[in-house]
């Protein structure tokens, strides 16, 4: 059964997803500043997303067990999400955060190319121009400097982009007739199990005491759960290219939330870059509806 919302409503929902995920990055930085480990953050936020999905299944009275054969196939997507999470954190550790995010945000272009290669959609000149415009805006928003470039960090960020592309492109393909909530629960449940096993095997997991670290971890978990669950529930309604393109607004949301909460002022160039991203996203949406 497919409960996907109408495309226009789904696009509005994706805007909320971009804001939630962008806010999650700010909470993550706040948590890491106060001593929360990467493994702790990855595990807790994955558990939060899985619990949210299980709650949705319970409210809708849709059983989780026994899993249909189609549900087992989408567990592969959970591996892609877990790999993406680890690699983007490695990139952030080895690169300036802005550069890591910029390299990771090559995934809208990778998603468009991959979708075209598998015959899911056509890569048009207007899409290429819109992606290039949005990427130029991100360069301005993130204030990229070339003062320190670590090849390993760049490869990790690009690997994260490739892993996320796999998840975006294959989600509508694997078990398209499966209930979106169950499909997403299997995807994120797999990632959660991988992180729990990693925490139990290698250690490094420790919940923070009440205080700033706990606030950051809680905010990250709530924003990630709402954002990533919303993304994979809305993805079948708009397709991977539209979803990836709208999510170019996520770094803009990061800059805006960091300004409002952390007092990190935006320069005129950053404001101009944010405007360029918004114009590229909204302009492309208008063009495809003509």
C-alpha positions in Angstrom: 0.0 0.0 0.0 1.4 3.4 -1.0 0.5 6.3 1.3 2.7 8.9 -0.3 1.3 12.4 -0.2 0.7 14.6 -3.3 4.0 15.8 -4.9 3.3 19.5 -4.0 2.7 18.7 -0.3 5.7 16.4 -0.3 7.9 19.2 -1.6 6.7 21.4 1.3 7.5 18.5 3.6 11.0 18.3 2.2 11.5 21.9 3.1 10.7 20.9 6.7 13.1 18.0 6.4 15.9 20.3 5.3 15.3 22.6 8.3 15.2 19.6 10.7 18.4 18.1 9.3 20.2 21.4 9.2 19.2 22.1 12.9 20.5 18.6 13.7 24.0 19.6 12.5 24.0 22.6 14.8 22.9 20.5 17.8 25.6 17.9 16.8 28.3 20.5 16.9 27.0 21.7 20.3 27.1 18.1 21.6 30.6 17.4 20.2 31.9 20.6 21.8 30.7 19.3 25.2 32.3 15.9 24.9 29.8 13.6 23.1 31.5 11.0 21.0 30.7 10.4 17.3 29.6 6.8 18.0 27.4 7.9 20.9 25.7 10.5 18.7 25.3 8.1 15.7 23.8 5.3 17.9 21.4 7.5 19.9 20.1 9.4 16.9 19.6 6.1 15.0 17.7 4.6 18.0 15.5 7.7 18.2 14.6 7.4 14.5 13.8 3.7 14.8 11.7 4.2 17.9 9.7 6.9 16.1 9.0 4.6 13.2 8.0 1.7 15.4 5.6 4.1 17.2 4.1 5.1 13.8 3.6 1.4 12.9 2.0 0.8 16.3 -0.4 3.8 15.9 -1.3 2.6 12.4 -1.7 -0.9 13.7 0.6 -2.4 11.1 2.6 -5.4 12.2 6.3 -5.6 11.9 6.7 -9.3 12.2 7.0 -11.6 10.4 8.8 -9.4 7.8 7.7 -9.9 4.2 10.4 -10.9 1.8 10.3 -7.4 0.2 11.1 -5.8 3.6 14.2 -7.8 3.9 15.6 -6.5 0.6 15.6 -2.9 1.9 17.9 -3.8 4.8 20.7 -3.1 2.3 19.7 0.6 2.4 20.4 0.6 6.1 24.0 -0.4 5.4 24.3 2.6 3.0 22.9 5.0 5.6 25.3 3.6 8.3 28.3 4.0 5.9 27.2 7.5 5.0 26.9 8.5 8.7 30.4 7.2 9.6 32.1 8.7 6.5 30.7 12.1 6.9 31.8 12.2 10.6 35.3 11.1 9.5 35.3 13.9 7.0 34.3 16.5 9.6 37.1 15.3 11.9 39.7 15.6 9.1 38.5 18.6 7.3 37.2 22.1 8.1 33.5 21.5 8.7 32.5 23.8 5.8 34.7 21.9 3.3 33.4 18.5 4.5 29.8 19.6 4.0 30.5 21.1 0.6 32.1 17.9 -0.7 29.2 15.9 0.8 26.8 18.1 -1.0 27.9 16.8 -4.4 25.3 14.1 -3.8 22.5 16.0 -5.6 24.6 15.9 -8.8 25.5 12.2 -8.2 21.9 11.4 -7.6 20.8 13.1 -10.8 23.5 11.3 -12.8 22.8 7.9 -11.2 19.0 8.2 -11.8 19.7 9.1 -15.5 22.0 6.1 -15.9 19.5 3.6 -14.6 16.7 5.1 -16.7 14.8 6.6 -13.7 14.8 10.1 -15.2 16.5 12.3 -17.8 19.4 14.6 -16.9 18.4 17.9 -18.5 20.4 21.1 -19.3 18.2 23.1 -16.9 18.8 20.6 -14.1 22.5 20.8 -14.6 22.4 24.6 -14.6 20.2 24.7 -11.5 22.6 22.3 -9.7 25.6 24.4 -10.6 23.9 27.5 -9.4 23.0 25.9 -6.1 26.5 24.6 -5.6 28.0 28.0 -6.3 25.6 29.4 -3.6 26.8 26.7 -1.1 30.4 27.7 -1.7 29.4 31.3 -0.6 27.2 30.2 2.3 29.9 27.9 3.7 32.7 30.4 3.2 35.2 27.8 1.8 38.9 28.4 2.3 41.7 26.3 1.0 43.9 26.6 4.1 43.9 22.9 5.0 42.9 20.0 2.7 43.3 16.4 3.8 42.9 13.9 0.9 41.6 11.2 3.2 38.9 13.6 4.5 37.9 14.6 1.0 37.6 10.9 0.0 35.5 10.2 3.1 33.1 13.1 2.3 32.8 12.0 -1.3 32.2 8.4 -0.1 29.5 9.7 2.2 27.9 11.5 -0.8 28.1 8.3 -2.9 26.5 6.2 0.0 23.7 8.7 0.4 23.1 8.7 -3.4 22.7 4.9 -3.3 20.1 5.2 -0.5 18.2 8.0 -2.4 18.2 6.2 -5.8 17.3 2.7 -4.5 14.7 3.6 -2.0 11.9 4.0 -4.6 13.2 1.0 -6.5 13.4 -1.6 -3.7 10.0 -2.9 -2.7 7.9 0.0 -4.2 4.7 -1.7 -3.1 5.8 -1.9 0.5 4.3 0.4 3.1 6.6 3.4 3.3 6.7 3.4 7.1 7.7 -0.3 7.2 10.3 0.2 4.4 11.9 3.1 6.3 11.8 1.1 9.6 13.7 -1.7 8.1 16.2 0.7 6.6 16.9 2.6 9.7 16.6 -0.4 11.9 19.4 -2.1 10.1 21.6 1.0 10.6 20.7 1.1 14.3 21.7 -2.6 14.8 25.0 -1.9 13.1 25.8 1.0 15.4 24.7 -0.9 18.5 27.0 -3.8 17.6 29.8 -1.3 16.9 29.3 0.3 20.3 29.3 -3.1 22.1 32.3 -4.3 20.2 34.7 -1.3 20.2 33.3 0.8 23.1 33.3 4.6 22.9 29.6 4.8 23.8 28.7 6.9 26.8 25.5 8.9 27.5 26.3 12.4 28.9 25.2 13.7 32.3 22.4 16.2 32.4 23.6 19.5 31.0 24.7 21.1 27.7 26.0 17.8 26.2 22.7 16.1 26.9 20.8 19.0 25.4 22.9 18.8 22.2 22.4 15.1 22.0 18.7 15.3 22.6 18.3 18.0 20.0 20.4 16.1 17.5 18.3 12.9 18.0 14.9 14.7 17.7 15.9 16.6 14.6 17.6 13.7 12.9 14.6 11.4 13.7 12.1 13.8 12.3 14.3 14.8 9.3 15.5 11.4 8.1 12.1 9.7 8.7 10.3 12.5 6.8 12.8 12.2 4.0 12.4 8.5 3.3 8.6 8.7 3.8 8.3 11.5 1.2 10.9 10.2 -1.2 8.5 8.0 -3.2 6.2 10.9 -3.9 8.9 13.2 -5.4 11.7 10.9 -6.6 15.4 11.0 -5.8 16.3 13.9 -8.0 13.7 16.3 -6.6 14.4 15.2 -3.1 18.2 15.7 -3.4 17.8 19.0 -5.1 15.4 20.5 -2.4 17.8 19.3 0.3 20.4 21.8 -1.0 18.5 24.1 1.4 19.9 22.1 4.3 23.2 24.0 4.6 21.3 27.2 4.3 19.3 26.0 7.3 22.5 25.2 9.1 23.8 28.7 8.7 20.4 30.3 9.7 20.0 28.2 12.8 23.7 28.7 13.8 23.1 32.5 13.5 19.9 32.4 15.5 21.0 30.1 18.3 24.8 30.3 18.4 25.1 34.0 17.3 27.3 33.1 14.4 26.8 36.1 12.2 26.4 35.8 8.4 28.5 37.9 6.1 27.0 39.7 3.1 28.5 37.0 0.8 27.0 34.2 2.8 23.6 35.9 2.7 23.9 36.3 -1.1 24.9 32.6 -1.4 21.9 31.5 0.7 19.7 33.6 -1.6 21.3 32.0 -4.7 20.5 28.5 -3.3 16.9 29.4 -2.6 16.5 31.0 -6.1 18.0 27.9 -7.7 15.8 25.5 -5.9 12.5 27.4 -6.2 13.3 28.4 -9.8 13.9 24.8 -10.8 10.6 23.7 -9.2 8.8 26.4 -11.2 10.4 25.4 -14.4 9.6 21.7 -14.1 5.9 22.6 -13.5 5.6 24.7 -16.7 
